[in-house]
Amino acid sequence: MAKLYSEPSRAERVNKNLVPKEETIQFLLDYSKALSVIDYNKLKFEALLN
């Protein structure tokens, strides 16, 4: 997932108002690495592994 966001976008397709900050991207990547979803029977449990 980090590879998708680390490549620069093509300039003609980027709206300058919608470009996320580097800190936002890093926060989302860190959060997704720490999130664990556990399936038990028909229930789903989410655990944040910090």
C-alpha positions in Angstrom: 0.0 0.0 0.0 2.8 2.4 0.7 4.1 1.9 -2.8 0.8 3.2 -4.3 1.0 6.6 -2.4 4.7 7.1 -2.7 4.7 7.6 -6.5 4.1 11.1 -7.7 0.8 11.7 -9.6 0.6 13.0 -13.1 0.3 16.8 -13.0 -2.6 17.1 -15.4 -4.8 14.7 -13.4 -4.1 16.2 -9.9 -6.4 18.8 -8.4 -4.1 20.8 -6.2 -6.8 21.3 -3.5 -7.2 17.5 -3.1 -3.6 16.5 -2.6 -3.1 15.0 0.9 -0.3 16.1 3.2 2.6 13.7 3.7 1.7 13.4 7.4 -1.9 12.3 6.5 -0.6 9.5 4.2 1.9 8.4 6.9 -0.8 8.3 9.6 -3.1 6.2 7.4 -0.3 3.8 6.6 0.7 3.4 10.2 -2.9 2.9 11.3 -3.5 0.2 8.6 -0.4 -1.6 9.8 -1.6 -1.6 13.4 -5.2 -2.6 12.7 -6.1 -6.3 13.1 -9.6 -7.7 12.3 -10.5 -11.0 13.9 -13.4 -13.1 12.5 -15.0 -15.3 15.1 -18.1 -17.2 14.0 -20.3 -14.5 12.5 -18.7 -11.7 14.5 -15.9 -9.3 13.6 -13.6 -7.8 16.2 -11.2 -4.9 15.4 -8.1 -4.5 17.5 -5.6 -1.7 17.3 -2.2 -3.2 18.0 -0.2 -0.3 19.5 
